Amino acid sequence: MHFAEPSPRRFGAPRRGSLWATLLFVAAATAATAASRPWLRVRFDRLFGEVFGPPAWQSSAGFTCLCTSALVAVMAATETRTRASQSAVRPASLLLSVIMTCVVAAHLLRGPGMLRGVSAAWTLSAFVGAAATAALAVACGARLSEHRGRTPSGTRPTGAG
């Protein structure tokens, strides 16, 4: 078996992480963490104090938030520097993150409803999860526009600011 010498042209300098990629991974981790916490609470001051509902991933919006943010992070982590890989991963990531953001926003707009027969309220985790899903969608959109602004050689076209 003969191994070819590594070509510096083929194996270029290590990939520099962009600000948008960092934001994507931080937002995905934050959304997944928020989805593992309860999003509902009620206060029984006289009887039990504060009671939290089940973890958010047990609801449809929380499960969507958890799985989609993890999937987008995995897709971004496996993306290579090739144009074909970026053309496949970045639009799909944006589509998934926008759908996830819409599902979580609809869930929050619908209201917390009832928990154990008492009107519930949202926890801080619900708002953190919603903000993280929106940040994930923004990061995916910025990465897609960054990708579309490059020529096949990987440089910016002339006249681009």
N, CA and C of each residue as an Amber inpcrd file, in Angstrom:
protein
   483
   0.8490000  -1.1580000   0.0000000   0.0000000   0.0000000   0.0000000
   0.9020000   1.2320000   0.0000000   0.6590000   2.1370000  -0.9080000
   1.4470000   3.3530000  -1.0150000   0.6020000   4.5410000  -0.5770000
   1.1870000   5.3440000   0.2500000   0.4970000   6.5270000   0.7240000
   1.0760000   7.7490000   0.0260000   0.2100000   8.6140000  -0.4110000
   0.6510000   9.8440000  -1.0680000   1.1200000  10.8340000  -0.0140000
   2.0880000  11.6080000  -0.3860000   2.5690000  12.6640000   0.5020000
   1.4630000  13.7050000   0.6660000   1.2900000  14.1860000   1.8610000
   0.2550000  15.2080000   2.0360000   0.6150000  16.4730000   1.2780000
  -0.2990000  16.8890000   0.4640000  -0.0910000  18.0830000  -0.3390000
  -0.5240000  19.3120000   0.4610000   0.3250000  20.3450000   0.5250000
  -0.1070000  21.5410000   1.2560000  -1.3070000  22.2050000   0.5940000
  -1.4900000  21.9500000  -0.6850000  -2.6280000  22.5130000  -1.3950000
  -3.9210000  21.8140000  -0.9810000  -3.8250000  20.4960000  -0.7840000
  -4.9980000  19.7180000  -0.4190000  -5.3380000  19.8980000   1.0610000
  -4.3170000  19.8520000   1.8760000  -4.5150000  20.0120000   3.3080000
  -3.9920000  21.3820000   3.7070000  -4.8170000  22.3810000   3.5370000
  -4.4140000  23.7590000   3.7950000  -4.2610000  24.0330000   5.2800000
  -4.1530000  25.2610000   5.5730000  -4.0200000  25.6930000   6.9640000
  -5.2700000  25.2870000   7.7330000  -5.1260000  25.0760000   9.0300000
  -6.2960000  24.7040000   9.8140000  -7.3960000  25.7530000   9.7030000
  -8.6090000  25.2820000   9.7590000  -9.7610000  26.1570000   9.6130000
  -9.8500000  27.1160000  10.7920000 -10.0040000  28.3830000  10.4740000
 -10.2280000  29.3750000  11.5190000 -11.7080000  29.3840000  11.8540000
 -12.0130000  29.3790000  13.1260000 -13.4070000  29.4470000  13.5320000
 -13.9230000  30.8640000  13.3710000 -15.0690000  31.0010000  12.7790000
 -15.6430000  32.3310000  12.6240000 -16.5010000  32.6630000  13.8420000
 -16.8130000  33.9130000  13.9680000 -17.6650000  34.3580000  15.0610000
 -19.0450000  33.7050000  14.9670000 -19.5400000  33.5430000  13.7440000
 -20.8680000  32.9530000  13.5570000 -20.8790000  31.4800000  13.9280000
 -19.7950000  30.7680000  13.6500000 -19.7250000  29.3610000  14.0360000
 -19.7070000  29.2250000  15.5580000 -18.9640000  30.1080000  16.2090000
 -18.9280000  30.0920000  17.6710000 -20.3040000  30.3870000  18.2450000
 -20.9750000  31.3980000  17.6930000 -22.3270000  31.7200000  18.1410000
 -23.2660000  30.5480000  17.9060000 -23.1200000  29.8780000  16.7770000
 -23.9730000  28.7270000  16.4750000 -23.8200000  27.6460000  17.5370000
 -22.5930000  27.2850000  17.8850000 -22.3790000  26.2160000  18.8660000
 -22.8180000  26.6320000  20.2660000 -22.5810000  27.8810000  20.6390000
 -23.0120000  28.3560000  21.9570000 -24.5440000  28.3940000  22.0330000
 -25.1860000  28.8860000  20.9770000 -26.6570000  28.9530000  20.9670000
 -27.2720000  27.5570000  20.9570000 -26.6720000  26.6330000  20.2270000
 -27.1880000  25.2600000  20.1950000 -27.0540000  24.5980000  21.5620000
 -25.9270000  24.7910000  22.2090000 -25.7360000  24.2150000  23.5450000
 -26.6850000  24.8480000  24.5620000 -26.8910000  26.1510000  24.4480000
 -27.7970000  26.8410000  25.3660000 -29.2340000  26.3930000  25.1580000
 -29.6530000  26.2530000  23.9020000 -31.0210000  25.8000000  23.6250000
 -31.2360000  24.3710000  24.1150000 -30.2610000  23.5030000  23.9040000
 -30.3920000  22.1180000  24.3660000 -30.4350000  22.0550000  25.8930000
 -29.6230000  22.8710000  26.5510000 -29.6320000  22.8970000  28.0140000
 -30.9540000  23.4480000  28.5360000 -31.4520000  24.5010000  27.9070000
 -32.7290000  25.0800000  28.3390000 -33.8720000  24.0920000  28.1340000
 -33.7940000  23.2810000  27.0920000 -34.8600000  22.3040000  26.8330000
 -34.8180000  21.1400000  27.8110000 -33.7250000  20.9720000  28.5200000
 -33.6570000  19.8950000  29.5050000 -34.1680000  20.3510000  30.8770000
 -34.4850000  21.6170000  31.0170000 -35.0080000  22.1850000  32.2570000
 -36.5200000  22.4000000  32.1320000 -37.2380000  22.5130000  33.2440000
 -38.6780000  22.7970000  33.1650000 -38.9510000  24.1920000  32.6100000
 -39.9930000  24.3020000  31.8060000 -40.3960000  25.5860000  31.2570000
 -41.6340000  26.1340000  31.9610000 -42.2360000  25.3540000  32.8410000
 -43.4480000  25.7780000  33.5530000 -43.2440000  25.7050000  35.0530000
 -43.9070000  26.6250000  35.7580000 -43.8870000  26.5920000  37.2120000
 -45.1970000  27.1650000  37.7350000 -45.5410000  26.7420000  38.9270000
 -46.6790000  27.3130000  39.6540000 -46.2240000  27.5690000  41.0750000
 -46.9150000  28.4660000  41.7210000 -46.5740000  28.7900000  43.1070000
 -47.7450000  28.4230000  44.0050000 -47.4930000  27.4890000  44.8960000
 -48.4280000  27.1390000  45.9600000 -47.8240000  27.6570000  47.2570000
 -47.8950000  28.9500000  47.4520000 -47.2010000  29.5470000  48.5970000
 -47.6370000  28.9530000  49.9240000 -48.8990000  28.7360000  50.0910000
 -49.3860000  28.2670000  51.3860000 -49.1980000  26.7690000  51.5810000
 -49.1520000  26.0190000  50.4750000 -49.0550000  24.5610000  50.6250000
 -47.6460000  24.0270000  50.4080000 -47.1080000  24.2330000  49.2060000
 -45.8550000  23.5700000  48.8580000 -44.7510000  24.5200000  48.4270000
 -45.0340000  25.7730000  48.2580000 -44.0370000  26.6880000  47.7150000
 -44.0990000  26.6710000  46.1950000 -42.9500000  26.6550000  45.5510000
 -42.8940000  26.6890000  44.0960000 -42.7540000  25.2690000  43.5460000
 -43.5990000  24.9370000  42.5680000 -43.5790000  23.6080000  41.9460000
 -43.2940000  23.7780000  40.4670000 -42.3210000  23.0190000  39.9700000
 -41.9520000  23.0880000  38.5580000 -42.6010000  21.9360000  37.8040000
 -42.8620000  22.1730000  36.5360000 -43.4380000  21.1530000  35.6770000
 -42.3770000  20.1780000  35.1920000 -42.7540000  19.3140000  34.2740000
 -41.7940000  18.3460000  33.7330000 -40.7400000  19.0530000  32.8820000
 -39.6430000  18.3790000  32.5830000 -38.6430000  18.9890000  31.6990000
 -39.2690000  19.3700000  30.3620000 -38.7330000  20.4140000  29.7530000
 -39.3210000  20.9380000  28.5170000 -39.3020000  19.9300000  27.3860000
 -38.3220000  19.0360000  27.3560000 -38.2430000  18.0940000  26.2460000
 -39.4170000  17.1330000  26.2310000 -40.2180000  17.0960000  27.2800000
 -41.4020000  16.2450000  27.2760000 -42.5800000  16.8880000  26.5500000
 -42.4470000  18.1590000  26.1840000 -43.4670000  18.8040000  25.3470000
 -42.9890000  18.7800000  23.8980000 -43.8910000  19.0210000  22.9740000
 -43.5060000  18.9660000  21.5600000 -42.5300000  20.0890000  21.2030000
 -42.7570000  21.2990000  21.7350000 -41.8500000  22.4110000  21.4350000
 -40.4870000  22.1990000  22.0790000 -40.4500000  21.7100000  23.3000000
 -39.1790000  21.4560000  23.9730000 -38.3950000  20.3390000  23.3070000
 -39.0970000  19.2990000  22.8620000 -38.4210000  18.2060000  22.1630000
 -37.8650000  18.6830000  20.8250000 -38.6380000  19.5050000  20.1300000
 -38.1560000  20.0890000  18.8740000 -36.9280000  20.9460000  19.1240000
 -36.9520000  21.7370000  20.1780000 -35.8190000  22.5980000  20.5270000
 -34.5800000  21.7620000  20.8380000 -34.7360000  20.7280000  21.6290000
 -33.6090000  19.8880000  22.0280000 -32.9980000  19.1530000  20.8340000
 -33.8290000  18.4600000  20.0830000 -33.3100000  17.6400000  18.9790000
 -32.7930000  18.4780000  17.8120000 -33.4910000  19.5310000  17.4730000
 -33.0730000  20.3470000  16.3390000 -31.7860000  21.0920000  16.6360000
 -31.6480000  21.6340000  17.8360000 -30.4040000  22.3350000  18.1570000
 -29.2290000  21.3670000  18.1750000 -29.4370000  20.1600000  18.6700000
 -28.3660000  19.1620000  18.6440000 -28.0270000  18.7540000  17.2090000
 -29.0430000  18.5990000  16.3700000 -28.8140000  18.2140000  14.9770000
 -28.0650000  19.3040000  14.2120000 -28.4450000  20.5560000  14.4170000
 -27.7680000  21.6630000  13.7350000 -26.3140000  21.7450000  14.1820000
 -26.0430000  21.5340000  15.4710000 -24.6630000  21.5590000  15.9660000
 -23.8410000  20.4200000  15.3630000 -24.4290000  19.2420000  15.2560000
 -23.7110000  18.1050000  14.6570000 -23.4450000  18.3560000  13.1790000
 -24.4320000  18.9010000  12.4810000 -24.2380000  19.2020000  11.0590000
 -23.1300000  20.2340000  10.8730000 -23.1040000  21.2610000  11.7130000
 -22.0700000  22.2910000  11.6020000 -20.6920000  21.7410000  11.9640000
 -20.6500000  20.8210000  12.9210000 -19.3660000  20.2490000  13.3180000
 -18.7860000  19.3350000  12.2470000 -19.6400000  18.6860000  11.4750000
 -19.1490000  17.7740000  10.4400000 -18.9460000  18.4620000   9.0970000
 -19.3170000  19.7260000   9.0050000 -19.1380000  20.4640000   7.7580000
 -17.6480000  20.6250000   7.4590000 -17.2770000  20.4030000   6.2120000
 -15.8850000  20.5760000   5.8010000 -15.7330000  21.9160000   5.0960000
 -14.5280000  22.1960000   4.6360000 -14.2810000  23.4660000   3.9520000
 -14.6650000  23.4220000   2.4890000 -15.1330000  22.2860000   2.0020000
 -15.4960000  22.2000000   0.5870000 -16.7920000  22.9480000   0.3360000
 -16.9060000  23.4760000  -0.8540000 -18.1000000  24.2290000  -1.2350000
 -19.3350000  23.3220000  -1.2710000 -19.1550000  22.0870000  -1.6990000
 -20.2900000  21.1580000  -1.7600000 -20.8370000  20.8660000  -0.3610000
 -19.9510000  20.6780000   0.5940000 -20.3900000  20.4200000   1.9600000
 -21.1180000  21.6200000   2.5330000 -20.5650000  22.8010000   2.3250000
 -21.2010000  24.0100000   2.8400000 -22.5270000  24.2780000   2.1480000
 -22.6070000  23.9650000   0.8540000 -23.8650000  24.1600000   0.1170000
 -24.9560000  23.2240000   0.5900000 -24.5750000  22.0970000   1.1580000
 -25.5670000  21.1510000   1.6710000 -25.9500000  21.4590000   3.1170000
 -24.9640000  21.7790000   3.9370000 -25.2000000  21.9230000   5.3710000
 -25.8490000  23.2530000   5.7280000 -25.3760000  24.3400000   5.1730000
 -25.8210000  25.6600000   5.6380000 -27.2770000  25.9750000   5.3320000
 -27.7960000  25.6900000   4.1240000 -29.2370000  25.9300000   3.9220000
 -30.1130000  25.0080000   4.7770000 -29.6730000  23.7700000   4.9520000
 -30.4490000  22.8420000   5.7850000 -30.4570000  23.2950000   7.2360000
 -29.3250000  23.7840000   7.7180000 -29.2540000  24.2820000   9.0920000
 -30.1660000  25.4850000   9.2850000 -30.1770000  26.3780000   8.3100000
 -31.0450000  27.5440000   8.4060000 -32.5150000  27.1300000   8.4040000
 -32.8830000  26.2260000   7.5220000 -34.2670000  25.7640000   7.4660000
 -34.6970000  25.1400000   8.7910000 -33.8700000  24.2630000   9.3370000
 -34.2090000  23.6050000  10.6000000 -34.3040000  24.6080000  11.7490000
 -33.3740000  25.5420000  11.7890000 -33.3900000  26.4980000  12.9010000
 -34.5720000  27.4670000  12.8050000 -34.9650000  27.8420000  11.5990000
 -36.1360000  28.7200000  11.4470000 -37.4150000  27.9830000  11.8530000
 -37.5330000  26.7320000  11.4590000 -38.7040000  25.9440000  11.8670000
 -38.7400000  25.7990000  13.3860000 -37.5870000  25.5220000  13.9850000
 -37.5190000  25.3770000  15.4340000 -37.9070000  26.6810000  16.1270000
 -37.4210000  27.7970000  15.6170000 -37.7470000  29.0910000  16.2120000
 -39.2420000  29.3690000  16.1210000 -39.8450000  29.0390000  14.9940000
 -41.2950000  29.2380000  14.8320000 -42.0890000  28.3630000  15.7910000
 -41.6690000  27.1210000  15.9750000 -42.3740000  26.2060000  16.8890000
 -42.2770000  26.7080000  18.3260000 -41.0890000  27.1130000  18.7490000
 -40.9190000  27.6090000  20.1190000 -41.6760000  28.9260000  20.3190000
 -41.6430000  29.8150000  19.3290000 -42.3770000  31.0840000  19.4360000
 -43.8860000  30.8400000  19.5270000 -44.4030000  29.9250000  18.7220000
 -45.8290000  29.6030000  18.7840000 -46.1960000  29.0150000  20.1500000
 -45.3140000  28.2090000  20.6870000 -45.5450000  27.6090000  22.0100000
 -45.5970000  28.6990000  23.0910000 -44.6910000  29.6560000  23.0030000
 -44.6870000  30.7360000  23.9960000 -45.8820000  31.6690000  23.8330000
 -46.2700000  31.9360000  22.5890000 -47.4180000  32.8120000  22.3530000
 -48.7380000  32.1770000  22.7840000 -48.7950000  30.8710000  22.7470000
 -50.0100000  30.1620000  23.1480000 -50.2340000  30.2900000  24.6490000
 -49.1680000  30.5030000  25.3990000 -49.2890000  30.6830000  26.8420000
 -48.9440000  29.4200000  27.5990000 -48.6630000  29.5600000  28.8950000
 -48.2250000  28.4100000  29.6740000 -49.3450000  27.4420000  30.0380000
 -50.5760000  27.9140000  30.0920000 -51.6870000  27.0230000  30.4060000
 -51.7650000  26.6870000  31.8880000 -52.1350000  25.4580000  32.1710000
 -52.3480000  25.0290000  33.5560000 -51.3430000  23.9450000  33.9280000
 -51.0210000  23.9010000  35.1990000 -50.1650000  22.8540000  35.7440000
 -50.7450000  22.4480000  37.0820000 -51.1680000  21.2080000  37.1970000
 -51.7910000  20.6760000  38.4150000 -53.0280000  21.4750000  38.8180000
 -53.7810000  21.9140000  37.8150000 -55.0230000  22.6230000  38.0740000
 -54.8740000  24.0870000  38.4300000 -53.6850000  24.6170000  38.3350000
 -53.4310000  26.0110000  38.6800000 -52.7960000  26.6820000  37.4740000
 -53.0900000  27.9550000  37.2760000 -52.4830000  28.6940000  36.1730000
 -50.9650000  28.6990000  36.3320000 -50.2810000  28.2990000  35.2840000
 -48.8220000  28.2030000  35.3190000 -48.1890000  29.4830000  34.7940000
 -46.8990000  29.5850000  34.9710000 -46.1060000  30.7030000  34.4580000
 -44.8520000  30.1250000  33.8170000 -44.2650000  30.8890000  32.9150000
 -43.0260000  30.4520000  32.2690000 -41.8520000  30.6030000  33.2200000
 -40.8850000  29.7370000  33.0960000 -39.6490000  29.8730000  33.8640000
 -38.6220000  30.6370000  33.0310000 -37.5200000  30.9480000  33.6440000
 -36.4430000  31.6320000  32.9430000 -35.8840000  30.7390000  31.8200000
 -35.9100000  29.4270000  32.0280000 -35.4130000  28.5020000  31.0020000
 -36.2000000  28.5990000  29.7040000 -37.4760000  28.8690000  29.7920000
 -38.2960000  29.0050000  28.5820000 -37.8530000  30.2150000  27.7720000
 -37.5880000  31.3150000  28.4450000 -37.1640000  32.5200000  27.7360000
 -35.7320000  32.3980000  27.2150000 -34.8790000  31.7320000  27.9820000
 -33.5070000  31.4930000  27.5230000 -33.5190000  30.5760000  26.3010000
 -34.3610000  29.5520000  26.3250000 -34.4820000  28.6500000  25.1740000
 -34.9910000  29.3690000  23.9410000 -35.9610000  30.2570000  24.1180000
 -36.4860000  31.0100000  22.9750000 -35.4280000  31.9480000  22.4030000
 -34.6930000  32.6170000  23.2740000 -33.6320000  33.5130000  22.8040000
 -32.5170000  32.7270000  22.1130000 -32.1890000  31.5590000  22.6380000
 -31.1390000  30.7330000  22.0300000 -31.5650000  30.2110000  20.6630000
 -32.8460000  29.8610000  20.5010000 -33.2910000  29.3990000  19.1830000
 -33.2450000  30.5370000  18.1700000 -33.5980000  31.7380000  18.6000000
 -33.5140000  32.8900000  17.6920000 -32.0580000  33.1960000  17.3320000
 -31.1670000  33.1160000  18.3070000 -29.7420000  33.3440000  18.0390000
 -29.1800000  32.2760000  17.1120000 -29.6510000  31.0500000  17.2600000
 -29.2090000  29.9630000  16.3770000 -29.6660000  30.2150000  14.9450000
 -30.8820000  30.6990000  14.7730000 -31.3800000  31.0050000  13.4270000
 -30.5870000  32.1520000  12.8070000 -30.2570000  33.1620000  13.5950000
 -29.4600000  34.2840000  13.0890000 -28.0690000  33.8130000  12.6850000
 -27.4520000  32.9760000  13.5100000 -26.1140000  32.4700000  13.1950000
 -26.1310000  31.6150000  11.9310000 -27.1500000  30.7860000  11.7690000
 -27.2560000  29.9570000  10.5590000 -27.4720000  30.8310000   9.3270000
 -28.2940000  31.8620000   9.4540000 -28.5110000  32.7740000   8.3330000
 -27.2600000  33.5360000   7.9600000 -26.5050000  33.9730000   8.9500000
 -25.2650000  34.7040000   8.6720000 -24.2240000  33.7930000   8.0270000
 -24.1620000  32.5460000   8.4820000 -23.2100000  31.6080000   7.8760000
 -23.5890000  31.3040000   6.4300000 -24.8850000  31.2290000   6.1390000
 -25.3140000  30.9820000   4.7630000 -24.9950000  32.1810000   3.8850000
 -25.2570000  33.3900000   4.3670000 -24.9530000  34.5650000   3.5490000
 -23.4510000  34.7400000   3.3830000 -22.6710000  34.3590000   4.3880000
 -21.2130000  34.3870000   4.2780000 -20.7440000  33.4040000   3.2050000
 -21.3810000  32.2520000   3.1580000 -21.0360000  31.2290000   2.1610000
 -21.4070000  31.6850000   0.7530000 -22.5530000  32.2990000   0.6080000
 -22.9980000  32.7360000  -0.7220000 -22.2250000  33.9350000  -1.2320000
 -21.5510000  34.6590000  -0.3490000 -20.7780000  35.8240000  -0.7430000
 -19.3840000  35.4800000  -1.2350000 -19.0430000  34.2050000  -1.2650000
 -17.7090000  33.7790000  -1.6890000 -17.7630000  33.1520000  -3.0750000
 -16.6720000  33.3040000  -3.8180000 -16.5560000  32.6710000  -5.1300000
 -16.0760000  31.2360000  -4.9340000 -16.1270000  30.3820000  -5.9670000
 -15.6710000  29.0060000  -5.8080000 -14.2170000  28.8900000  -5.3590000
 -13.3880000  29.8860000  -5.6140000 -11.9930000  29.8180000  -5.1780000
 -11.8440000  30.1320000  -3.6960000 -12.9140000  30.5730000  -3.0480000
 -12.8830000  30.8580000  -1.6210000 -12.5620000  32.2970000  -1.2850000
 -12.4770000  33.1500000  -2.2850000 -12.1900000  34.5640000  -2.0320000
 -13.4470000  35.3780000  -2.2760000 -13.4440000  36.5540000  -1.7490000
 -14.5750000  37.4520000  -1.9790000 -14.5170000  37.9710000  -3.4110000
 -15.6670000  38.1220000  -4.0470000 -15.6580000  38.6920000  -5.4030000
 -15.2250000  40.1550000  -5.3700000 -14.7040000  40.6130000  -6.4870000
 -14.2430000  42.0070000  -6.5520000 -15.4460000  42.9320000  -6.4020000
 -15.1980000  44.0200000  -5.7140000 -16.2670000  44.9940000  -5.5210000
 -17.0830000  44.7100000  -4.2750000 -16.8450000  43.5660000  -3.5920000
 -17.6060000  43.2600000  -2.3730000 -16.9170000  43.9340000  -1.2020000
 -17.6830000  44.5340000  -0.3500000 -17.1410000  45.2740000   0.7790000
 -16.9860000  44.4440000   1.9150000
